[in-house]
Amino acid sequence: MIITYHGKQFIRMQLGDLVVALNPHAESATKGAKPTRFGADVAICSMVHPEFHAIDAVAYGDKIPFVIDGPGSYEVRGMTVQGKLTPVYKDNETYMNTVYFFTFDDMEICVLGHLSTPQLSTEVREAIGDVDVLVLSLNESGLNPHEAHKLALSFEPKIILPVDYTEKTLQMFQKEAGSTDTSPVEKLTLKKKDCVGKNAEIIVLKS
């Protein structure tokens, strides 16, 4: 699959002609982010909030995405998506964040969304199996870098993709991990074999 990052928690995953958008936001939400003029087949949204749920941003031409924006079990385009609810505090309000776990290109993907606490329920933990790619928010209003790193390691992921980061939170997170390399890459081309032998390798994508 090919992964690109479009700012905030917005990630595009493509396998052949199948496109999955994670937490799309409007272009106006992040200055300088990659243009989002593409249509997605599936849009997976962690929260019904403008920063996570701009479906119009990934509807293009005659392609309108199938939207997954809450807890439950979904079957779409050969994908099985599990969503588990985790209440969070954001913008002085309580929102319902959904943690997702799904298989894409034979790789197990976990998207945590925006978390206010590193404590996850037993139900959420039991729904998440082996993790090849963990999408982890470093938003300053969520987990601090120490909490985020500790939580990430608890899933034993092969690869960690930080999103919604600032230069400060990214550097602090890298320091927690014992790494100082914050050089972002334009896109990530990834196959299952590329995950073999990796242990919580941090890959930073450029928005």
C-alpha positions in Angstrom: 0.0 0.0 0.0 1.0 3.6 -0.4 0.4 6.0 2.5 0.4 9.8 2.4 -0.3 12.3 5.1 -2.5 15.4 4.7 -2.2 17.1 8.1 -4.0 16.7 11.4 -5.0 13.0 11.6 -5.8 12.8 7.8 -4.1 9.8 6.2 -4.7 8.4 2.7 -4.1 4.7 2.2 -4.1 3.2 -1.3 -4.0 -0.3 -2.6 -4.5 -0.5 -6.4 -7.6 1.4 -7.1 -8.9 1.1 -3.5 -8.5 4.3 -1.5 -9.2 4.6 2.3 -9.2 8.0 4.0 -8.6 8.2 7.7 -10.0 11.2 9.6 -10.3 13.6 6.7 -10.5 17.3 7.4 -11.2 20.3 5.3 -8.2 21.9 3.5 -8.8 25.1 5.5 -8.0 23.3 8.7 -4.3 22.9 8.0 -2.4 25.5 6.0 0.2 24.1 3.7 -1.1 20.5 3.7 -1.2 18.4 0.6 -4.2 19.1 -1.6 -7.0 16.6 -1.0 -8.6 16.4 -4.5 -9.2 12.7 -4.6 -12.1 10.5 -4.0 -12.0 7.8 -1.3 -13.9 4.5 -1.4 -14.0 4.3 2.4 -13.7 7.1 4.9 -13.0 6.1 8.5 -13.6 8.8 11.1 -12.6 8.6 14.7 -14.9 11.5 15.8 -17.8 13.5 14.5 -15.9 16.7 14.7 -14.7 19.1 11.9 -11.0 17.9 12.3 -12.0 14.3 11.7 -15.1 14.2 9.7 -14.9 16.3 6.5 -16.4 13.8 4.1 -16.7 16.4 1.3 -12.9 16.5 1.3 -12.7 12.9 0.0 -15.8 12.9 -2.3 -14.6 13.7 -5.8 -16.3 13.4 -9.1 -18.7 10.4 -8.9 -16.8 8.8 -6.1 -18.6 9.1 -2.7 -17.0 7.2 0.2 -18.7 4.6 2.4 -18.5 6.3 5.8 -17.5 4.6 9.1 -17.8 7.0 11.9 -18.7 5.1 15.1 -18.3 1.8 17.0 -19.3 -1.5 15.5 -18.2 -4.1 13.0 -18.2 -3.3 9.3 -17.6 -5.2 6.1 -16.7 -3.1 3.1 -14.6 -3.6 0.0 -13.2 -6.8 1.4 -12.2 -5.0 4.6 -13.4 -5.9 8.1 -13.3 -2.9 10.4 -13.8 -3.1 14.2 -14.6 0.1 16.0 -14.6 0.5 19.8 -15.8 3.6 21.7 -13.6 5.7 23.9 -15.0 9.0 25.4 -12.5 11.9 25.2 -12.4 15.5 26.3 -11.6 18.0 23.5 -12.3 21.7 23.1 -13.9 21.8 26.5 -16.5 19.2 25.5 -16.9 15.5 25.8 -16.8 13.6 22.4 -17.1 10.0 21.5 -13.8 8.8 20.0 -13.7 5.5 18.2 -10.6 3.3 18.1 -10.4 1.3 14.9 -8.6 -1.9 14.0 -8.7 -3.4 10.5 -6.6 -5.3 7.9 -5.4 -3.6 4.8 -3.0 -5.2 2.3 -2.5 -8.1 4.8 -1.3 -5.6 7.4 -3.1 -5.0 10.7 -3.8 -1.3 11.2 -4.8 0.4 14.4 -6.0 4.0 14.5 -6.4 5.4 18.0 -7.8 8.8 17.1 -7.7 11.5 19.7 -7.2 10.2 23.3 -7.4 12.1 26.5 -6.1 9.3 28.7 -3.7 6.4 28.0 -6.1 4.1 30.0 -8.2 2.0 27.5 -11.0 -0.3 28.5 -10.6 -4.1 28.5 -13.1 -4.2 25.6 -10.9 -1.9 23.5 -7.8 -3.8 24.4 -9.3 -7.2 23.5 -10.5 -6.0 20.1 -7.0 -5.1 19.1 -4.7 -8.0 18.0 -1.2 -7.9 16.6 -0.5 -4.4 15.2 1.7 -3.8 12.1 1.0 -0.1 11.8 -0.2 2.1 14.7 -1.5 5.6 13.8 -0.8 7.7 16.9 -1.8 11.3 17.6 0.7 13.7 19.2 -1.8 16.5 19.5 -0.9 18.8 22.3 -4.4 18.7 23.8 -4.3 14.9 24.0 -1.7 12.5 25.5 1.7 14.0 26.3 4.6 12.4 24.5 5.6 10.2 27.4 2.0 8.8 27.7 1.8 8.4 24.0 5.0 6.5 23.7 4.2 4.2 26.6 0.8 3.5 25.2 2.2 2.8 21.7 4.7 0.3 23.1 1.9 -1.6 24.9 0.5 -2.6 21.5 4.0 -3.9 20.3 3.5 -2.3 16.9 6.0 -2.9 14.1 5.6 0.6 12.8 4.4 3.8 14.5 3.0 6.7 12.3 2.7 9.9 14.3 0.0 12.3 13.2 -1.3 15.7 14.4 2.2 16.5 15.6 4.0 19.8 16.1 7.8 20.1 15.9 7.9 20.2 19.7 5.7 17.1 20.4 7.4 15.1 17.7 10.9 15.9 19.1 9.7 15.0 22.6 8.2 11.8 21.4 11.3 10.8 19.4 13.4 11.6 22.6 11.1 9.2 24.6 11.8 6.6 21.9 15.6 7.2 22.0 15.7 8.6 18.5 16.4 12.1 17.2 15.7 11.5 13.5 12.7 13.5 12.7 13.3 13.7 8.9 9.8 13.3 7.3 9.2 11.4 4.1 6.8 12.4 1.3 5.1 9.0 1.2 5.4 5.5 2.5 5.2 2.4 0.3 4.7 -0.5 2.6 4.3 -4.3 2.2 3.8 -7.0 4.8 7.4 -8.2 4.4 8.6 -4.7 5.2 7.2 -5.0 8.8 9.1 -8.2 9.5 11.7 -7.7 12.2 10.6 -4.2 13.0 9.9 -3.1 16.6 8.0 0.2 17.1 9.9 1.9 14.3 8.8 5.5 14.0 8.2 6.8 10.5 7.3 10.5 10.1 5.3 11.4 7.1 5.4 15.0 5.7 2.1 16.8 5.4 
